[in-house]
């Protein structure tokens, strides 16, 4: 049986282990080999929040990265998380602006597949009816993600019904997104078969994180249950809170008699170079983790825990991480067990951190919790299951009345464009200014100069000589291959 792989290294792997801190030069150095490795799709950082991350933190141009990916990966389907929001947690922009953004990415060839999470915002009723036709119109394949969670509400029957509802939108794929790494072999043996049956001829994929250490084993069991499309990452961006290693899963699948449709030799080389880059930049290197029962209590996704640690460390309160995790379980229960995925996971953790910092529960409440209680996020969010006392408390605040009076208006695209420079500004520049809410951070990014380059397989000798030439103590470099020789001394070649 053929086993096919969707790579997550550049996006979810980097988010889970490096807080999204993968650099343009790192992707540039390995993209060509990733294109040749045989993946069914490669997830790329082609969404508004990653644009913002690149500009603000890395001081790199996301449109330049998009061009590199499109040029060096022409043969592989490139996939990205996509939806009605260009940037999460912001008010939904006009639909014309959403189409302009994703349409430009599709036109460039950096985006071929939209991954849409479908059971957190009542999207089946409210968003998919216009979003899916728009994605089809600009030439994208569509993959629906059903997020996995453990609660009294999230039964096998729940997921079977959701799968059936999604078939009405004619998806190219459906995948179970186990963002917290909670899926066990026992649960997989009851859940995956009913989803496979419900999906019919639509391929079912599995996306899990290694947070509990179980995902590599669950993947192998999934192959026996009819799921043959697996989301994996390339080391060092695999394991820990990321996805299983493609090298490990492919090798084990082959031993089980399956045929993994990736080139493991090419990917071993990619892993070696990415690991060297990680060490050079002092970035974490993913490793298998021990089984941790606490994950079933907290249910925090890999990408969220990575960013939470990063932020708490920046505030010098990383030592209180365990308190925040403990509090997040209570906040989730109080809210009626929302699935821990964007946006719910972020505001559950944020509210938990505030509760811990202030030493009092819900003394200060973020707007998102009030909106949650008002039902803005839909029935699937779990707000009808909320603790009634907390719900009454939130709905009775002055802030709740203010939020209720807000009118959502669909501002014309032309008006937004005028705000960010007018007709003389290119679509790419306009979209970047919209995402960054102005030009200040963009100007800072451009002043930082070109993105750093890393070792590339396309010119390994030239890259090596260039790096050695930077060291003052290196007086000469001699290279021999067979009867040929090259001597560099003081910058001169002989």
N, C-alpha and C positions, 0 to 999 in steps of 0.2 A: 504494500500500500504506500502510495506517495504521501510524504509529509511536507507540508508547505509552511513557510515562515514569513511573518511580518516583523520587521526589525523595528525596535523602539529606542535604539541607542541615542540618537541625536536629540530626541524629545523627552520621552518619559524616563529613559535611563538617566539622562543628564539632569532632569528635574528631580528625580528620586535621590540621586547620590551627590550631585554637585549643585543643588539648588538652582538648576537651569544655567549653570556657569560654563557650558561648553563654548569654546571660542570659534570664531569664523575660520581661523587658520587650522584648527584641529579637524573641522569637517572638510575643509579644502584638501587637506593632506591625505584623506582616506576615501573621499567620496567616489573616486573613479573605481577603486577596488570594490566598494560596496555595491556599485552599479553592476559589477561583473559577478557578484557572488551568488546570484540566483534567487534573491528574495522576491516573494509575491508582491510585497510593498515595503517601503521604508517610511517610517514616520519622521517628519521633518518639523523644525520649529517655525512654522509659517502661520502664525496667528498673532493677534494684537498684543497679548501679554508677553510673548517672546520678543516681539519688536521692541517693546518698552524695556525689557530686560537688557537687550543688546545695547540700546542707545544709552540707557541710564547707568548701568553697572559696568559693561564691557567697553563702552565708548566705541562701538562698531556699528557700521551701517547695515541694517537688516536687508535692505534692497540689494546691496552688494552680495550678501550671503545668499540671497534668493537666486541671483544670477549664477553664482558659483554652483549651487546645487543643480539648477536646471541644465547648465552646460556639462557638468561632469557626471550626471546621472540621467542621461536621456532615455535609457532603456527600462527603467524601473518605475513602477507606479509610486508616486510620492503622496503620502497621506498626512492629514493634520486634523486635530480637533477643531471643529467648526460649528457655528450656530448663529443664533440671532444677535448675539453680542460680539462685537469685534474685540472688546476688552472686558473680561469678567468684572462683575460688581458695579459696572457703570450702567446708566439707563440705556435701554435698547436704542440704537441709532435708527434713523430712517431706513427702510428696507432698501432704498436705492443706494445708500452708502454701504450697506452690507454687500450688495451685489457688486458695487464698484471695487471693493477691497478684494473679495474672493475672486471676482472676475479678472482682476489684474494678475493675481497669483496664478490663476489657471492659464491666462494668456502667455505668461512668461514661461510656463512649463514647469513651475516649481510645485504645483498642486494638481493632483489628478483624482484624489479621493478625499471626500469629506467624512470624518468620523463624528457622529452626532450622538450625544448621550440623551436617552429618550425616556427616562422614568423619574425625572426630578422636577420638572417644571410644567407638568401637564402638557408636554410638547405634542403628544399624540393628537390632542384636541385643538390646541391653540397655535402651535408654531409649525409643525411639520407640513400642514396643508399648503403653506406658501413657501416654506424654506426648501423643501425637497424639489419642487418644480424649478425654483431659482437655481439650485445647484445643478440640476439636469440641463438647464438652459445654457449654463456656461461650460458644460462639458465634463462635469465631475461624476465619478462613481460615488455611491452612497453606502456607508456602512453604519448600521445602528448599534449602539452600545447599550446593553441592559446592565446596570450596575448591581453587583451582588452585595447583599447585606444579610445580617442575622438579626431577626427580631420576630415577634409574634405575627407580624404582618407579611413577612417575606417568605412565603411558602413555595414549594415546587409548583403548585397550581397558579400562584401569582405570576411566576416567570413564564409558565406555559401560555397563560392568557396574554401577557404582554407581547410575547413572540408572535402570537396569532394576530394581534392588533397591528403590529408593524408590517405584516405581509401586505397589507392594503396599500402601502407606499412603494411596493416593488423594489426592495433594497437589493443591492449587489451582495451584501453580506450582513450578518447579525453576529455580534460577539458578546459573550458574557464577560463583563469587566469586573474582575475581582481586585479592585483598587487597594484593598487592605490586606490581601493575601490570606483570606479567611477560609477559603475553600479546602475542605478535607476530601480524602479519597472516598469515605463513606457517603458524604453529601453529594459528591460528584456522581456517584453511581446511581443516585435517584434523580438528581436534577438534570444532568446533561442529556440522558435519554429522552426525557419529556420535551426538552427544548429542541433536540434534533428532530423528533417527530413533528413538533409544531412548526418548525422551520421548513419542512418539506424539501424542496429542491434548492432552497437558498442556503449557501454554505454557512455553517456555524463555526465561529472562531472562539478561541479561549485566550483571555488576557488576564494574567495573574501576577502578583508580586511575591517576592521571596521572604516577606516580613516574618512569617512563622517558620520558614524553612521547608514548607510542604510543597510549594509550587512545582519543583522539578518532578516529584513523584506523581502529583496530580496530573501533570501534563502527559506522562506515560500512560496513566490509567485512561485519560481522555481519548487517547488514540484507539484504545480497545472499545470505547463507547461511541465511536463514529465521528469524533472531532479531530480533523486532520490538518487544521490551520491554526498555528500557534504563534503567539506574540512573544518574542525573545529579544535579548540584547547581546551585544558583543562585549566581552570583558575589556576593560575594567568597569564598564558601565552596566554590568549584570550582577545578579545576586544582591545580598543585603536587602534594601527596601525596593530594589528594581526588579526587573523580570529575570526569569531563568536564563542561564547562558546558552546561546545557540550552539556552542561547541559541545556542551555537555548533553543537551537534549538531542541533538543530531546524532551524536555517538551512541547514546543509549537506544534511540529509535532504530538505528541500524542493527544493533545487537538483538533487538526484538524482532528483526526480520522485515522492517519497514525501509523505505527508500527516501531519505531526507533530500529535498530538492535545493540544497545549498552546497557551495564549494567550501568545504571545511579548510582546505589548504590556504585559500585566499583569506578567509576569515581569521585564521591563526596569525597571519601576517598583520592584518588590521589590528587585532588584539594586542600584538606585540608593540606596535607603534603607538596606539592609544595609551597603553600602559606607560610607555616612556614619557609621553606628554603629561600624563597625570602626575608622575613622579617629579617631572621638571617643574610643574606648577603647584606641587604640594596639595594635590586634590585626592580625595578618598579613592581607594581601589576596592571595588566590590568583592566581597568574599561570602561564602556560605555562612548562614547564621544558625544559631541554636534555636530549637523550638521554644516559643515564648507564649505561654497561656495568656499573658497580659494583653496581647493583641486582640483577643476575642472580647475583652472588656472594653478597650478603648476604640477599636475599629477605625484608626486614623490612617489615611492613605499614605503611601510611601513619599509622594511628592510633598504632601503637607507636613509630614514629620521632618523631612529634610529642611524645608523652609522655616519651620517652627524653631528647630535647633539653631539654625543660622541667625534668626532674628533674636532669640533669647540670648545667644552668645554675644551679639552686638550690643545688647542692653546690659550685659554682664549679670544676667540672672539665670544662666543655663542650669545652675544648681537646683533650680525650682521646677525643672522639667517634669519630674515625677508628680508633683502636686498639680501641675496643669493637666497632665494626662488623666489623673484621677478625677479631676473636676470635669473634664470633657465628657466622661462617661455619664456623669450626673446630668449635665446640660442636655446631652442627647436624649436621655430618658425623659427629662422634663418636657422636651419639645415633641415627644411622640415618636421617637426613633426614626428621624430622617436618615436616608441613605447617606453615608459619609463620603460624599463626592462634591466637587465644585457645583454650586457655591456653598452648600450646606456645611461641608467639612470645615471650610475656612472660618465661617462665622461661629460654629460651635467651639472651635479651638480658640478663636479670638475672645469670645465671651468667657470661656473658661480661664484664660490668662488674666482677663480683667478681674474676674471674681477672686482669683488667687492673689493678685497684686493688691487689691483693695481690702482683702480679708473679710469680705461680705458678699453674699450671693445676690446678684442682680441689683446691686446698689446703683451701678451705672450700666445702662443697657444700650447696646449698639442698635442703630436703626433697623438693621436686617432682622433682628429678633422681633421687633414690633411688626415689621412687614410680614414676617412669617406668621405671627399670630393673626394678622388680618387676612391671611389666605392668599397673599400675593403669589406665593410659589406653588399654589395648586394643591389639590387633595393628596396627590402622591407624596408630597413633602411630609405628611404626617401631622399637619396642624390640627386636624380634627381629633387626634389622639393626645393632644397636649395636656399637661397638668392644668386642670380648670382654674385653680387659684392663680397660677402664673399667667395664664391667658387673660383672666379678668384684670389682673394687675397691669399687664402691658397695655391692654386695650383701653384702660381707664386713664392713661397718662395724657398730659397735654401734648407731648410729642406725637402720640398716636393720632390725635385729632388733627395736628398739623400735616402729618403724612397723608391722612385720608383726604385732605382738601387739595392736595397736589393734583394738577391736571396734566396728564400726559399728552403732549402735542407732537404730532409728526412734523417736525421742522423741515421745510423744503431743503433739498440738497444744495441748491444754489445759495441759500442763506448761510448755511454752514461753510460753504466754500469761500464766501466773501469774508467770513470771520477769520479764515486762515490764509488770506493772500489773494483771493479773487481768481479770475479767469486766466491770468498770466502764470499761475503756478501749475506745474505738471501734476498729474493724478498721483504719482508716487510721493511727491513732496507734500501735496495736500493731505494725503492719507497719513503720512508720518507726522505732520503737524497736528492733525486731529488726534492721533493716538497719544502724542506727547503733550497735548494741550498748549501748543505754542512752539516757538523756535529756540528758546534758550538752551535746552538740553541737547537739541540737535546741533547747534553751533558749537557747544562744548565737545560733542562727539567728533565733529569734523576737525576741530582744532587739535584733537589728540593724534591725528595722522592715520596712516593705513593700519589695517589689522596686522597683528603679529603673525609671522609665518612659522610653520613647523615642518619637521622632516616629512618629505613626500617620496613615495615609491617611484614617481615619474622621473626624478632626478636625484637619486640617493647620494651619488658621489659628489655632485655639485653642492648639495645641502650640507654634506659632511665637511667638505673643504671650507665652505663659508663659515660654519660654526667654529672649526679649528682656527681659522684665520683671525677670529676675534680675540684669541688668547695671546697676550704679549710674550709669554714664556715659550711659545711654539716658534722656533727659529726657522724650521723648514719642514716640508711634508713630502714624503716620497711614496709613490704608489706604483706597484708592479702588478702586471697581469700577463702571464706567459712571457713572451719576448718583449712586450711593450712596457715602457716605464714613463713616469711623470714625476718631475721634481719641481716643487714650488719653494722659493727662498726669498724672503723679504717682499712677498707680493708678486714676484716675477716667476713665470713658468719657464722651465728648461726641458 
